[in-house]
Amino acid sequence: MPYGSLRIIMARDLDLARRQILAYPGDELPWMPVGGIENPGGVLGLHLAGNLQHYVGALLGGTGYRRDREAEFARQEVPRTAIAGALEAAAQTVDEVLARAEKQGLPVVFPEPLRGRRVGTTDFLIHLAVHLGYHLGQLDYHRRMVAPESGPVAGMSLEALPEP
């Protein structure tokens, strides 16, 4: 399977998540609760970075990353630049692993059972890309609710997609 398209889409969306975090006008706003929204922007940023570092980096790329999923949801008041740095590091990891996959391939079956089930690696990578997009939308809405003056952050560009 060619992983180039997933590589491009995930790079685009991780960069957009990083820019969304940096678009909050203060370090306290990514953590501001909003009625009915369980996970504020700061949590979403840390969760996306940890999720991809674990599944793509550690399990597919052998990076040795150790995930602390509880901390992704429990930490508070992490500065925007630190969250953005975590997203940038995740983007670098995803890019390196998927670039290597273009040359060497990846296992057909994902190396670790997920909730007791075996799944295909390609299917799971697509799931991870959709998961990223899902939380990216949540991040955008949270930021606009707590900082409406920050305006939109462009980046879901079709121009990033390769031409056939």
Buried (B, 14 or more C-beta within 10 A) or exposed (E): BEBEEBBBBBBBBBBBBBBBBBBBEEBBBBBBEEEEBEBBBBBBBBBBBBBBBBBBBBBBBEBEBEBEEEEBBEBEEBEBEBBBBBBBBBBBBBBBBBEBBEEEEBEEEBBEEEEEEEBBBBEBBEBBBEBBBEBBEBBBEBBBBBBEEBEEBEBEEEEBEEEE
